Amino acid sequence: MKMKKTLLRWGVFAAALTFAMVSGRGADSSSFVGEISDSQCAMNVHSLSRSHADMLATGAAGSTAADCTRYCVHERGGRYVLQTKHDVYKLSDQKMPEPFAGEKVKVFGTLDPQTNMIQVQDIEPITK
């Protein structure tokens, strides 16, 4: 009987752990809304749209904000960041933002205020 209770407890624990991992969001997770951009465009000027426009005007960075973001990350050594209305946040995960480059998103994670970095747990597109 004791063995069955122990197995049941471990089963419940494993199920809870699996659910937490699948959901990707911890209890202390917050959400941040903004645009996935690159560190150069987001941090050089206050207007993200102006910054992308300046880069796109050169012709080397593609024709969209997504093109510009990916160009600056892959060709100019930038990093993916989240640009909000008032802040720019570094993102711990640099693979998860790739499909959302240049798009409005909601990032779920934990902010480290000392480094201004979000420990990314999940990213969802914002649909209009």
The first five atom37 places (N, CA, C, CB, O) and aatype in JSON, in Angstrom:
{
  "aatype": [12, 11, 12, 11, 11, 16, 10, 10, 1, 17, 7, 19, 13, 0, 0, 0, 10, 16, 13, 0, 12, 19, 15, 7, 1, 7, 0, 3, 15, 15, 15, 13, 19, 7, 6, 9, 15, 3, 15, 5, 4, 0, 12, 2, 19, 8, 15, 10, 15, 1, 15, 8, 0, 3, 12, 10, 0, 16, 7, 0, 0, 7, 15, 16, 0, 0, 3, 4, 16, 1, 18, 4, 19, 8, 6, 1, 7, 7, 1, 18, 19, 10, 5, 16, 11, 8, 3, 19, 18, 11, 10, 15, 3, 5, 11, 12, 14, 6, 14, 13, 0, 7, 6, 11, 19, 11, 19, 13, 7, 16, 10, 3, 14, 5, 16, 2, 12, 9, 5, 19, 5, 3, 9, 6, 14, 9, 16, 11],
  "atom_mask": [
    [1, 1, 1, 1, 1],
    [1, 1, 1, 1, 1],
    [1, 1, 1, 1, 1],
    [1, 1, 1, 1, 1],
    [1, 1, 1, 1, 1],
    [1, 1, 1, 1, 1],
    [1, 1, 1, 1, 1],
    [1, 1, 1, 1, 1],
    [1, 1, 1, 1, 1],
    [1, 1, 1, 1, 1],
    [1, 1, 1, 0, 1],
    [1, 1, 1, 1, 1],
    [1, 1, 1, 1, 1],
    [1, 1, 1, 1, 1],
    [1, 1, 1, 1, 1],
    [1, 1, 1, 1, 1],
    [1, 1, 1, 1, 1],
    [1, 1, 1, 1, 1],
    [1, 1, 1, 1, 1],
    [1, 1, 1, 1, 1],
    [1, 1, 1, 1, 1],
    [1, 1, 1, 1, 1],
    [1, 1, 1, 1, 1],
    [1, 1, 1, 0, 1],
    [1, 1, 1, 1, 1],
    [1, 1, 1, 0, 1],
    [1, 1, 1, 1, 1],
    [1, 1, 1, 1, 1],
    [1, 1, 1, 1, 1],
    [1, 1, 1, 1, 1],
    [1, 1, 1, 1, 1],
    [1, 1, 1, 1, 1],
    [1, 1, 1, 1, 1],
    [1, 1, 1, 0, 1],
    [1, 1, 1, 1, 1],
    [1, 1, 1, 1, 1],
    [1, 1, 1, 1, 1],
    [1, 1, 1, 1, 1],
    [1, 1, 1, 1, 1],
    [1, 1, 1, 1, 1],
    [1, 1, 1, 1, 1],
    [1, 1, 1, 1, 1],
    [1, 1, 1, 1, 1],
    [1, 1, 1, 1, 1],
    [1, 1, 1, 1, 1],
    [1, 1, 1, 1, 1],
    [1, 1, 1, 1, 1],
    [1, 1, 1, 1, 1],
    [1, 1, 1, 1, 1],
    [1, 1, 1, 1, 1],
    [1, 1, 1, 1, 1],
    [1, 1, 1, 1, 1],
    [1, 1, 1, 1, 1],
    [1, 1, 1, 1, 1],
    [1, 1, 1, 1, 1],
    [1, 1, 1, 1, 1],
    [1, 1, 1, 1, 1],
    [1, 1, 1, 1, 1],
    [1, 1, 1, 0, 1],
    [1, 1, 1, 1, 1],
    [1, 1, 1, 1, 1],
    [1, 1, 1, 0, 1],
    [1, 1, 1, 1, 1],
    [1, 1, 1, 1, 1],
    [1, 1, 1, 1, 1],
    [1, 1, 1, 1, 1],
    [1, 1, 1, 1, 1],
    [1, 1, 1, 1, 1],
    [1, 1, 1, 1, 1],
    [1, 1, 1, 1, 1],
    [1, 1, 1, 1, 1],
    [1, 1, 1, 1, 1],
    [1, 1, 1, 1, 1],
    [1, 1, 1, 1, 1],
    [1, 1, 1, 1, 1],
    [1, 1, 1, 1, 1],
    [1, 1, 1, 0, 1],
    [1, 1, 1, 0, 1],
    [1, 1, 1, 1, 1],
    [1, 1, 1, 1, 1],
    [1, 1, 1, 1, 1],
    [1, 1, 1, 1, 1],
    [1, 1, 1, 1, 1],
    [1, 1, 1, 1, 1],
    [1, 1, 1, 1, 1],
    [1, 1, 1, 1, 1],
    [1, 1, 1, 1, 1],
    [1, 1, 1, 1, 1],
    [1, 1, 1, 1, 1],
    [1, 1, 1, 1, 1],
    [1, 1, 1, 1, 1],
    [1, 1, 1, 1, 1],
    [1, 1, 1, 1, 1],
    [1, 1, 1, 1, 1],
    [1, 1, 1, 1, 1],
    [1, 1, 1, 1, 1],
    [1, 1, 1, 1, 1],
    [1, 1, 1, 1, 1],
    [1, 1, 1, 1, 1],
    [1, 1, 1, 1, 1],
    [1, 1, 1, 1, 1],
    [1, 1, 1, 0, 1],
    [1, 1, 1, 1, 1],
    [1, 1, 1, 1, 1],
    [1, 1, 1, 1, 1],
    [1, 1, 1, 1, 1],
    [1, 1, 1, 1, 1],
    [1, 1, 1, 1, 1],
    [1, 1, 1, 0, 1],
    [1, 1, 1, 1, 1],
    [1, 1, 1, 1, 1],
    [1, 1, 1, 1, 1],
    [1, 1, 1, 1, 1],
    [1, 1, 1, 1, 1],
    [1, 1, 1, 1, 1],
    [1, 1, 1, 1, 1],
    [1, 1, 1, 1, 1],
    [1, 1, 1, 1, 1],
    [1, 1, 1, 1, 1],
    [1, 1, 1, 1, 1],
    [1, 1, 1, 1, 1],
    [1, 1, 1, 1, 1],
    [1, 1, 1, 1, 1],
    [1, 1, 1, 1, 1],
    [1, 1, 1, 1, 1],
    [1, 1, 1, 1, 1],
    [1, 1, 1, 1, 1],
    [1, 1, 1, 1, 1]
  ],
  "atom_positions": [
    [[0.82, -1.2, 0.0], [0.0, 0.0, 0.0], [0.86, 1.26, 0.0], [-0.93, 0.0, 1.21], [0.57, 2.23, -0.7]],
    [[1.93, 1.23, 0.8], [2.82, 2.38, 0.86], [3.45, 2.64, -0.5], [3.91, 2.17, 1.92], [3.62, 3.8, -0.9]],
    [[3.8, 1.57, -1.22], [4.4, 1.69, -2.55], [3.43, 2.36, -3.52], [4.82, 0.3, -3.08], [3.85, 3.18, -4.34]],
    [[2.14, 2.02, -3.44], [1.13, 2.61, -4.33], [0.99, 4.11, -4.05], [-0.23, 1.91, -4.15], [0.89, 4.91, -4.99]],
    [[0.99, 4.5, -2.78], [0.89, 5.91, -2.42], [2.11, 6.69, -2.93], [0.76, 6.08, -0.89], [1.97, 7.8, -3.43]],
    [[3.27, 6.1, -2.79], [4.5, 6.74, -3.26], [4.46, 6.92, -4.77], [5.74, 5.93, -2.85], [4.8, 7.98, -5.29]],
    [[4.05, 5.87, -5.48], [3.95, 5.96, -6.94], [2.91, 6.99, -7.36], [3.59, 4.59, -7.55], [3.12, 7.74, -8.31]],
    [[1.8, 7.04, -6.65], [0.76, 8.01, -6.96], [1.28, 9.43, -6.74], [-0.49, 7.77, -6.09], [1.05, 10.31, -7.57]],
    [[1.98, 9.66, -5.65], [2.55, 10.99, -5.39], [3.54, 11.4, -6.48], [3.24, 11.03, -4.01], [3.53, 12.53, -6.95]],
    [[4.4, 10.45, -6.86], [5.37, 10.75, -7.93], [4.65, 11.01, -9.25], [6.37, 9.59, -8.1], [5.07, 11.86, -10.03]],
    [[3.58, 10.29, -9.5], [2.81, 10.49, -10.73], [2.18, 11.88, -10.77], [0.0, 0.0, 0.0], [2.21, 12.55, -11.8]],
    [[1.62, 12.3, -9.64], [1.02, 13.65, -9.56], [2.1, 14.71, -9.72], [0.27, 13.84, -8.21], [1.9, 15.71, -10.41]],
    [[3.24, 14.5, -9.07], [4.35, 15.44, -9.19], [4.83, 15.54, -10.65], [5.52, 15.01, -8.28], [5.04, 16.64, -11.16]],
    [[4.99, 14.4, -11.3], [5.45, 14.38, -12.7], [4.45, 15.08, -13.61], [5.68, 12.94, -13.18], [4.84, 15.81, -14.52]],
    [[3.16, 14.85, -13.38], [2.13, 15.5, -14.2], [2.17, 17.02, -14.01], [0.74, 14.96, -13.85], [2.06, 17.77, -14.98]],
    [[2.32, 17.46, -12.76], [2.38, 18.9, -12.5], [3.62, 19.51, -13.13], [2.37, 19.17, -10.99], [3.56, 20.6, -13.69]],
    [[4.74, 18.83, -13.03], [5.98, 19.33, -13.62], [5.86, 19.39, -15.14], [7.17, 18.44, -13.22], [6.3, 20.36, -15.76]],
    [[5.28, 18.37, -15.74], [5.09, 18.36, -17.19], [4.18, 19.51, -17.61], [4.49, 17.02, -17.65], [4.47, 20.18, -18.6]],
    [[3.1, 19.75, -16.88], [2.2, 20.84, -17.2], [2.92, 22.18, -17.13], [0.98, 20.84, -16.26], [2.75, 23.03, -18.0]],
    [[3.73, 22.37, -16.1], [4.47, 23.63, -15.95], [5.45, 23.82, -17.1], [5.21, 23.65, -14.6], [5.61, 24.93, -17.59]],
    [[6.1, 22.74, -17.52], [7.07, 22.86, -18.61], [6.36, 23.11, -19.94], [7.92, 21.59, -18.7], [6.85, 23.89, -20.75]],
    [[5.23, 22.45, -20.18], [4.5, 22.61, -21.44], [3.91, 24.0, -21.54], [3.4, 21.55, -21.56], [3.93, 24.61, -22.61]],
    [[3.38, 24.51, -20.44], [2.77, 25.84, -20.49], [3.83, 26.92, -20.69], [1.98, 26.12, -19.21], [3.53, 27.98, -21.23]],
    [[5.07, 26.66, -20.26], [6.16, 27.58, -20.51], [6.14, 28.82, -19.65], [0.0, 0.0, 0.0], [7.0, 29.69, -19.82]],
    [[5.22, 28.93, -18.75], [5.11, 30.14, -17.94], [5.1, 29.78, -16.47], [3.85, 30.92, -18.3], [4.29, 28.98, -16.01]],
    [[6.03, 30.4, -15.76], [6.11, 30.15, -14.33], [5.15, 31.05, -13.57], [0.0, 0.0, 0.0], [4.54, 31.95, -14.15]],
    [[5.04, 30.81, -12.29], [4.13, 31.57, -11.44], [4.55, 33.04, -11.34], [4.06, 30.96, -10.06], [3.7, 33.91, -11.17]],
    [[5.85, 33.31, -11.45], [6.33, 34.68, -11.33], [6.49, 35.36, -12.68], [7.64, 34.7, -10.59], [7.12, 36.41, -12.79]],
    [[5.92, 34.76, -13.72], [6.03, 35.28, -15.08], [5.2, 36.54, -15.25], [5.6, 34.22, -16.09], [4.11, 36.66, -14.69]],
    [[5.72, 37.48, -16.03], [4.99, 38.69, -16.41], [4.87, 38.7, -17.92], [5.7, 39.98, -15.87], [5.53, 37.92, -18.61]],
    [[4.04, 39.59, -18.43], [3.95, 39.72, -19.88], [4.35, 41.14, -20.27], [2.52, 39.39, -20.39], [4.1, 42.1, -19.55]],
    [[4.98, 41.24, -21.45], [5.47, 42.51, -21.97], [5.03, 42.59, -23.42], [7.04, 42.62, -21.83], [5.22, 41.65, -24.19]],
    [[4.44, 43.71, -23.81], [3.93, 43.88, -25.17], [4.8, 44.88, -25.91], [2.45, 44.35, -25.15], [5.11, 45.95, -25.39]],
    [[5.18, 44.52, -27.12], [6.0, 45.41, -27.94], [6.32, 44.76, -29.27], [0.0, 0.0, 0.0], [5.61, 43.87, -29.72]],
    [[7.39, 45.22, -29.89], [7.83, 44.7, -31.18], [9.19, 44.05, -31.04], [7.87, 45.82, -32.23], [10.08, 44.57, -30.37]],
    [[9.34, 42.89, -31.68], [10.65, 42.25, -31.72], [11.5, 43.03, -32.72], [10.55, 40.72, -32.12], [11.18, 43.1, -33.91]],
    [[12.57, 43.61, -32.23], [13.47, 44.41, -33.05], [14.9, 43.94, -32.81], [13.33, 45.92, -32.74], [15.15, 42.93, -32.15]],
    [[15.82, 44.68, -33.37], [17.24, 44.39, -33.16], [17.83, 45.47, -32.26], [18.01, 44.31, -34.52], [17.31, 46.58, -32.17]],
    [[18.92, 45.13, -31.62], [19.51, 46.05, -30.65], [19.98, 47.36, -31.27], [20.67, 45.39, -29.96], [19.9, 48.4, -30.61]],
    [[20.45, 47.34, -32.52], [20.91, 48.59, -33.13], [19.76, 49.55, -33.4], [21.66, 48.29, -34.43], [19.8, 50.71, -32.99]],
    [[18.73, 49.08, -34.08], [17.62, 49.98, -34.43], [16.86, 50.44, -33.19], [16.66, 49.28, -35.39], [16.47, 51.6, -33.11]],
    [[16.64, 49.54, -32.24], [15.85, 49.88, -31.07], [16.58, 50.82, -30.13], [15.46, 48.63, -30.33], [15.94, 51.64, -29.46]],
    [[17.89, 50.72, -30.06], [18.61, 51.5, -29.06], [19.24, 52.78, -29.62], [19.67, 50.66, -28.45], [19.72, 53.61, -28.84]],
    [[19.25, 52.95, -30.92], [19.9, 54.13, -31.49], [18.99, 55.35, -31.57], [20.4, 53.81, -32.84], [19.48, 56.48, -31.5]],
    [[17.71, 55.14, -31.72], [16.78, 56.26, -31.81], [15.54, 55.95, -30.99], [16.4, 56.57, -33.28], [15.29, 54.8, -30.64]],
    [[14.77, 56.98, -30.7], [13.55, 56.78, -29.91], [12.41, 56.26, -30.75], [13.15, 58.08, -29.25], [11.51, 55.61, -30.22]],
    [[12.41, 56.51, -32.03], [11.33, 56.05, -32.9], [11.78, 54.84, -33.68], [10.87, 57.16, -33.85], [12.61, 54.94, -34.58]],
    [[11.23, 53.68, -33.33], [11.61, 52.43, -33.99], [11.27, 52.48, -35.47], [10.93, 51.24, -33.32], [12.06, 52.02, -36.3]],
    [[10.11, 53.02, -35.82], [9.72, 53.05, -37.24], [10.67, 53.94, -38.03], [8.27, 53.56, -37.39], [10.97, 53.64, -39.18]],
    [[11.15, 55.02, -37.44], [12.1, 55.89, -38.13], [13.43, 55.18, -38.32], [12.3, 57.2, -37.34], [14.06, 55.3, -39.37]],
    [[13.85, 54.44, -37.31], [15.1, 53.73, -37.38], [15.08, 52.69, -38.49], [15.41, 53.08, -36.04], [16.02, 52.62, -39.29]],
    [[14.03, 51.87, -38.55], [13.9, 50.89, -39.63], [13.85, 51.6, -40.98], [12.64, 50.01, -39.43], [14.46, 51.15, -41.94]],
    [[13.14, 52.7, -41.06], [13.02, 53.44, -42.33], [14.38, 53.91, -42.81], [12.06, 54.65, -42.18], [14.69, 53.83, -44.0]],
    [[15.2, 54.39, -41.9], [16.54, 54.84, -42.26], [17.37, 53.69, -42.82], [17.25, 55.46, -41.04], [18.06, 53.85, -43.83]],
    [[17.3, 52.53, -42.19], [18.05, 51.37, -42.65], [17.5, 50.85, -43.98], [18.02, 50.26, -41.59], [18.26, 50.5, -44.89]],
    [[16.18, 50.79, -44.09], [15.56, 50.27, -45.31], [15.84, 51.17, -46.51], [14.06, 50.11, -45.13], [15.9, 50.7, -47.64]],
    [[16.02, 52.45, -46.25], [16.31, 53.4, -47.33], [17.66, 53.11, -48.0], [16.29, 54.83, -46.79], [17.87, 53.48, -49.15]],
    [[18.56, 52.46, -47.28], [19.86, 52.13, -47.87], [19.74, 51.0, -48.89], [20.85, 51.74, -46.77], [20.61, 50.86, -49.75]],
    [[18.67, 50.21, -48.79], [18.47, 49.09, -49.72], [19.16, 47.81, -49.3], [0.0, 0.0, 0.0], [18.84, 46.75, -49.84]],
    [[20.08, 47.86, -48.39], [20.83, 46.67, -47.98], [20.09, 45.83, -46.96], [22.18, 47.07, -47.42], [20.39, 44.64, -46.79]],
    [[19.13, 46.42, -46.27], [18.47, 45.74, -45.16], [17.12, 45.14, -45.53], [18.3, 46.69, -44.01], [16.35, 44.79, -44.63]],
    [[16.8, 45.02, -46.8], [15.52, 44.46, -47.21], [14.46, 45.52, -47.38], [0.0, 0.0, 0.0], [14.76, 46.7, -47.58]],
    [[13.19, 45.09, -47.29], [12.1, 46.03, -47.56], [11.06, 46.11, -46.45], [11.43, 45.65, -48.83], [10.09, 46.86, -46.58]],
    [[11.23, 45.36, -45.37], [10.27, 45.39, -44.26], [11.01, 45.5, -42.93], [9.37, 44.14, -44.27], [12.23, 45.32, -42.86]],
    [[10.25, 45.79, -41.88], [10.84, 45.84, -40.53], [11.42, 44.47, -40.16], [9.79, 46.28, -39.49], [12.45, 44.39, -39.49]],
    [[10.75, 43.4, -40.58], [11.26, 42.05, -40.3], [12.6, 41.83, -41.01], [10.24, 40.98, -40.75], [13.53, 41.28, -40.42]],
    [[12.69, 42.25, -42.28], [13.95, 42.13, -43.02], [15.06, 42.91, -42.32], [13.79, 42.64, -44.46], [16.17, 42.4, -42.15]],
    [[14.76, 44.12, -41.92], [15.74, 44.99, -41.28], [16.22, 44.36, -39.97], [15.15, 46.4, -41.01], [17.42, 44.33, -39.68]],
    [[15.28, 43.87, -39.18], [15.62, 43.26, -37.9], [16.54, 42.06, -38.1], [14.36, 42.83, -37.15], [17.58, 41.95, -37.44]],
    [[16.17, 41.17, -39.0], [16.99, 39.97, -39.24], [18.35, 40.34, -39.82], [16.25, 39.0, -40.19], [19.37, 39.74, -39.47]],
    [[18.38, 41.33, -40.72], [19.64, 41.78, -41.31], [20.59, 42.28, -40.21], [19.4, 42.89, -42.35], [21.76, 41.9, -40.17]],
    [[20.07, 43.12, -39.34], [20.91, 43.69, -38.28], [21.39, 42.62, -37.29], [20.15, 44.78, -37.53], [22.5, 42.72, -36.77]],
    [[20.57, 41.61, -37.03], [20.98, 40.53, -36.13], [22.0, 39.62, -36.79], [19.76, 39.71, -35.69], [23.04, 39.32, -36.2]],
    [[21.72, 39.19, -38.01], [22.58, 38.2, -38.66], [23.82, 38.8, -39.34], [21.79, 37.45, -39.69], [24.88, 38.18, -39.35]],
    [[23.7, 40.0, -39.89], [24.8, 40.58, -40.65], [25.59, 41.64, -39.9], [24.27, 41.18, -41.9], [26.74, 41.92, -40.25]],
    [[24.99, 42.24, -38.88], [25.66, 43.35, -38.2], [25.92, 43.07, -36.71], [24.84, 44.6, -38.34], [26.31, 43.97, -35.97]],
    [[25.69, 41.83, -36.29], [26.03, 41.46, -34.91], [25.04, 41.92, -33.86], [0.0, 0.0, 0.0], [25.38, 41.95, -32.67]],
    [[23.84, 42.28, -34.26], [22.84, 42.72, -33.3], [22.23, 41.56, -32.54], [0.0, 0.0, 0.0], [22.53, 40.39, -32.8]],
    [[21.38, 41.9, -31.61], [20.66, 40.89, -30.83], [19.18, 41.24, -30.87], [21.17, 40.81, -29.35], [18.81, 42.41, -31.0]],
    [[18.35, 40.2, -30.77], [16.9, 40.45, -30.71], [16.57, 41.09, -29.37], [16.1, 39.13, -30.9], [17.07, 40.68, -28.32]],
    [[15.71, 42.11, -29.42], [15.24, 42.81, -28.23], [13.73, 43.01, -28.35], [15.97, 44.17, -28.04], [13.16, 42.82, -29.42]],
    [[13.11, 43.39, -27.25], [11.7, 43.77, -27.27], [11.63, 45.27, -27.09], [10.88, 43.02, -26.17], [12.05, 45.8, -26.06]],
    [[11.1, 45.95, -28.09], [10.93, 47.41, -28.04], [9.49, 47.69, -27.64], [11.27, 48.09, -29.42], [8.56, 47.35, -28.37]],
    [[9.3, 48.31, -26.46], [7.97, 48.7, -26.03], [7.83, 50.2, -26.26], [7.71, 48.34, -24.52], [8.73, 50.84, -26.79]],
    [[6.71, 50.73, -25.86], [6.48, 52.15, -26.07], [7.51, 53.01, -25.35], [5.07, 52.53, -25.6], [7.89, 54.08, -25.84]],
    [[7.98, 52.55, -24.19], [8.89, 53.37, -23.38], [10.24, 52.72, -23.08], [8.23, 53.7, -22.1], [11.15, 53.39, -22.59]],
    [[10.39, 51.43, -23.38], [11.61, 50.73, -22.98], [12.09, 49.77, -24.07], [11.38, 49.96, -21.69], [11.36, 49.42, -24.99]],
    [[13.34, 49.37, -23.93], [13.92, 48.31, -24.75], [14.44, 47.26, -23.79], [15.08, 48.86, -25.7], [15.24, 47.56, -22.9]],
    [[13.98, 46.02, -23.97], [14.38, 44.92, -23.11], [15.24, 43.93, -23.87], [13.16, 44.22, -22.51], [14.91, 43.56, -25.0]],
    [[16.34, 43.5, -23.26], [17.15, 42.42, -23.83], [16.36, 41.13, -23.65], [18.57, 42.33, -23.14], [15.56, 41.01, -22.72]],
    [[16.57, 40.18, -24.54], [15.89, 38.89, -24.46], [16.92, 37.78, -24.25], [15.06, 38.63, -25.74], [17.9, 37.7, -24.99]],
    [[16.69, 36.94, -23.26], [17.63, 35.87, -22.94], [17.72, 34.85, -24.06], [17.22, 35.18, -21.64], [18.8, 34.33, -24.34]],
    [[16.61, 34.55, -24.7], [16.56, 33.55, -25.77], [16.65, 34.28, -27.1], [15.24, 32.7, -25.68], [15.86, 35.18, -27.37]],
    [[17.59, 33.9, -27.93], [17.78, 34.56, -29.22], [17.24, 33.72, -30.38], [19.25, 34.85, -29.45], [17.28, 34.17, -31.53]],
    [[16.74, 32.52, -30.12], [16.15, 31.7, -31.18], [14.63, 31.87, -31.24], [16.5, 30.22, -30.95], [14.06, 31.93, -32.33]],
    [[13.99, 31.95, -30.09], [12.54, 32.06, -30.04], [12.01, 33.32, -30.74], [12.08, 32.04, -28.6], [10.95, 33.25, -31.36]],
    [[12.7, 34.48, -30.66], [12.17, 35.69, -31.31], [12.29, 35.69, -32.84], [12.87, 36.89, -30.76], [11.59, 36.45, -33.5]],
    [[13.16, 34.86, -33.39], [13.44, 34.88, -34.84], [12.18, 34.9, -35.72], [14.27, 33.68, -35.21], [12.09, 35.75, -36.61]],
    [[11.21, 34.01, -35.51], [10.03, 34.03, -36.39], [9.15, 35.27, -36.21], [9.19, 32.8, -36.14], [8.29, 35.54, -37.05]],
    [[9.36, 36.0, -35.13], [8.54, 37.17, -34.83], [9.25, 38.49, -35.14], [8.13, 37.15, -33.38], [8.76, 39.56, -34.75]],
    [[10.37, 38.44, -35.81], [11.14, 39.66, -36.11], [10.26, 40.7, -36.79], [12.35, 39.32, -37.01], [9.57, 40.4, -37.77]],
    [[10.29, 41.92, -36.27], [9.52, 43.02, -36.84], [8.04, 42.99, -36.53], [0.0, 0.0, 0.0], [7.29, 43.82, -37.04]],
    [[7.59, 42.05, -35.7], [6.16, 41.92, -35.39], [5.84, 42.35, -33.97], [5.71, 40.48, -35.6], [6.7, 42.35, -33.09]],
    [[4.58, 42.72, -33.77], [4.08, 43.03, -32.44], [3.79, 41.71, -31.74], [2.8, 43.94, -32.5], [3.15, 40.81, -32.3]],
    [[4.26, 41.6, -30.5], [4.15, 40.36, -29.75], [3.88, 40.61, -28.28], [5.41, 39.53, -29.91], [3.95, 41.74, -27.78]],
    [[3.56, 39.52, -27.6], [3.5, 39.52, -26.14], [4.55, 38.51, -25.7], [2.04, 39.15, -25.58], [4.5, 37.34, -26.06]],
    [[5.52, 38.99, -24.9], [6.59, 38.13, -24.39], [6.27, 37.81, -22.94], [8.0, 38.82, -24.52], [5.98, 38.71, -22.14]],
    [[6.31, 36.53, -22.6], [6.1, 36.09, -21.24], [7.45, 35.71, -20.65], [5.11, 34.89, -21.17], [8.23, 34.98, -21.27]],
    [[7.73, 36.21, -19.46], [8.99, 35.89, -18.83], [9.18, 36.68, -17.55], [0.0, 0.0, 0.0], [8.27, 37.35, -17.06]],
    [[10.38, 36.57, -17.03], [10.74, 37.24, -15.79], [11.8, 38.29, -16.08], [11.25, 36.22, -14.73], [12.83, 37.99, -16.68]],
    [[11.54, 39.52, -15.66], [12.47, 40.63, -15.89], [13.49, 40.72, -14.77], [11.71, 41.95, -16.02], [13.14, 40.74, -13.59]],
    [[14.75, 40.77, -15.17], [15.82, 41.06, -14.22], [16.08, 42.56, -14.34], [17.14, 40.2, -14.52], [16.67, 43.0, -15.32]],
    [[15.64, 43.36, -13.36], [15.77, 44.81, -13.46], [17.21, 45.31, -13.48], [15.05, 45.45, -12.33], [17.47, 46.41, -13.96]],
    [[18.14, 44.52, -12.96], [19.55, 44.96, -12.95], [20.17, 44.87, -14.34], [20.35, 44.11, -11.96], [21.01, 45.7, -14.69]],
    [[19.77, 43.89, -15.12], [20.34, 43.73, -16.46], [19.37, 44.17, -17.55], [20.74, 42.28, -16.7], [19.74, 44.25, -18.73]],
    [[18.12, 44.46, -17.15], [17.06, 44.83, -18.1], [16.83, 43.71, -19.13], [17.41, 46.15, -18.82], [16.53, 43.97, -20.29]],
    [[16.99, 42.46, -18.66], [16.81, 41.3, -19.53], [15.62, 40.49, -19.08], [18.08, 40.43, -19.55], [15.43, 40.21, -17.9]],
    [[14.8, 40.1, -20.08], [13.67, 39.22, -19.82], [14.14, 37.78, -20.04], [12.44, 39.56, -20.75], [14.66, 37.44, -21.1]],
    [[13.96, 36.96, -19.03], [14.2, 35.52, -19.18], [12.96, 34.98, -19.9], [14.45, 34.79, -17.77], [11.93, 34.73, -19.27]],
    [[13.07, 34.79, -21.2], [11.94, 34.47, -22.06], [11.43, 33.06, -21.77], [12.32, 34.61, -23.54], [12.19, 32.1, -21.75]],
    [[10.11, 32.98, -21.55], [9.46, 31.69, -21.36], [8.59, 31.36, -22.57], [8.61, 31.69, -20.08], [8.45, 30.19, -22.94]],
    [[8.0, 32.38, -23.18], [7.12, 32.16, -24.33], [6.92, 33.48, -25.06], [5.75, 31.56, -23.89], [7.05, 34.56, -24.48]],
    [[6.6, 33.38, -26.34], [6.29, 34.57, -27.16], [5.05, 34.23, -27.97], [7.5, 34.97, -28.1], [4.96, 33.17, -28.59]],
    [[4.09, 35.16, -27.98], [2.87, 35.0, -28.76], [2.7, 36.21, -29.67], [1.63, 34.82, -27.85], [2.94, 37.34, -29.25]],
    [[2.29, 35.98, -30.92], [2.01, 37.12, -31.79], [0.75, 37.84, -31.33], [1.87, 36.68, -33.25], [-0.16, 37.22, -30.78]],
    [[0.68, 39.13, -31.57], [-0.53, 39.88, -31.29], [-1.28, 39.99, -32.61], [-0.23, 41.3, -30.67], [-0.8, 40.61, -33.56]],
    [[-2.45, 39.39, -32.64], [-3.25, 39.43, -33.87], [-4.19, 40.62, -33.79], [-4.05, 38.11, -34.07], [-4.68, 40.98, -32.72]],
    [[-4.41, 41.2, -34.92], [-5.25, 42.41, -34.97], [-6.68, 42.08, -35.16], [-4.8, 43.33, -36.06], [-7.52, 42.98, -35.22]]
  ]
}
